[in-house]
Amino acid sequence: MTSFVQPVGLDEACEAKAAEPDLVPLAGGTDVMVELNFRRARPHGLLDLTRVPELREWSVSDGCWLRLGAGVSYARIIKELGGHAPALATASRTVGSPQIRNRGTVGGNLGTSSPAGDALPPLLATGSTVELVSVRGNRLVRIEDFFTGPKENVLLPDELVAAVWLPVGRGPQQFSKVGPRNAMVIAVAALATALDGESRRVGVGLGALAPRPIRAVEAEDFASWALDWDGGSGIHADVAARFGALVAGACAPIDDVRGSSAYRRHAVAVLAARSLRWAWQEYRKDKSCG
Ligand SMILES: Cc1cc2nc3c(=O)[nH]c(=O)nc-3n(C[C@H](O)[C@H](O)[C@H](O)COP(=O)(O)OP(=O)(O)OC[C@H]3O[C@@H](n4cnc5c(N)ncnc54)[C@H](O)[C@@H]3O)c2cc1C
């Protein structure tokens, strides 16, 4: 490794990346350091982003959008953002161990773009947008357009993830994850659902169920149509089952040591039906109180 660059501001970070596009950004290091320690990567240099204050900030604009800096840790999301981003906060609780949650960031999860990244299904379900930055300016990318394949994304060599924009306060959200145990586990299947009472839409994000994190669009359309948004009546068992089947149908899972493709499809159908019921119960409760 020939360089270790430590910018103290976002402009400086962008200039460094433009000057040396081979520099590998380093946020919490919980993915990067594993690659280095196991000698799977020997980067030309590292761009340490931990001293860039802009990346560690979050704010809510007009009460509608949460702008979450790429360098905000999972521990802070759990502590500070449960109200604004409930599915992301729940997902953050399932990431690694306390040490990993103290270091790991959503920017790093996006940078790695693992199909099983836990922060990613909530971003998909809520219809979030990724803000990228470079010396050429900023650009916004819809989350479903960000991932291009397993561990691949649209980031250009001179770009960094600056932040993620999530809609806030629109309705109940859920995150569920299946794994062989409750902690320190890569998802075998993960699902986030987000109900948007304003637009009467249901969003569904899936992890570890396809070569990249995906939405389940047909299931979203079905649930958005089938739910009784005005009357608020309960979900019929057939509707929950159909929703589960459509979510499972959206997946293209692999067989691997952690689970078979058939198991993953079955698990996500169960998760989906349950999550929709839980989110709908919460929606009805909020509606009757409000
Ligand atoms: C023991 C252990 C347990 C884990 N458990 C989980 C888990 O349960 N769920 C889960 O999803 N993940 C898990 N991970 C993986 C990892 O913790 C997450 O992917 C985490 O979000 C990475 O964040 P980070 O800040 O540490 O990223 P880093 O390791 O610093 O970076 C990860 C990637 O993103 C790039 N990057 C970072 N920041 C930026 C930026 N601002 N702009 C552009 N590129 C950037 C880096 O160059 C690198 O390619 C685990 C890892 C370990 C070691």
The ligand as an ORCA input file, in Angstrom:
! r2SCAN-3c Opt
* xyz 0 1
  C     -18.028     -9.795     12.538
  C     -18.827     -9.068     11.469
  C     -20.219     -9.147     11.494
  C     -20.981     -8.508     10.525
  N     -22.341     -8.602     10.584
  C     -23.085     -7.999      9.638
  C     -24.506     -8.093      9.678
  O     -25.096     -8.713     10.562
  N     -25.204     -7.460      8.696
  C     -24.587     -6.735      7.709
  O     -25.264     -6.173      6.852
  N     -23.242     -6.626      7.654
  C     -22.481     -7.229      8.586
  N     -21.121     -7.140      8.531
  C     -20.500     -6.390      7.433
  C     -20.233     -4.892      7.749
  O     -20.216     -4.661      9.140
  C     -21.304     -3.988      7.112
  O     -21.357     -4.182      5.715
  C     -21.070     -2.516      7.408
  O     -22.200     -1.773      7.051
  C     -19.851     -1.934      6.692
  O     -19.731     -0.596      7.105
  P     -18.312      0.056      7.387
  O     -18.541      1.486      7.727
  O     -17.537     -0.729      8.358
  O     -17.671     -0.079      5.935
  P     -16.147     -0.212      5.465
  O     -15.620     -1.543      5.785
  O     -15.356      0.961      5.908
  O     -16.392     -0.079      3.875
  C     -17.163     -1.041      3.197
  C     -17.147     -0.723      1.697
  O     -17.804      0.503      1.449
  C     -16.907      1.457      0.878
  N     -17.256      2.745      1.475
  C     -17.381      3.045      2.795
  N     -17.831      4.296      2.946
  C     -17.999      4.800      1.708
  C     -18.458      6.051      1.198
  N     -18.856      7.059      1.984
  N     -18.505      6.204     -0.144
  C     -18.146      5.207     -0.985
  N     -17.725      4.003     -0.567
  C     -17.658      3.807      0.764
  C     -15.510      0.942      1.202
  O     -14.530      1.359      0.303
  C     -15.741     -0.561      1.122
  O     -15.765     -0.983     -0.223
  C     -20.327     -7.762      9.503
  C     -18.922     -7.667      9.491
  C     -18.180     -8.300     10.458
  C     -16.672     -8.195     10.439
*
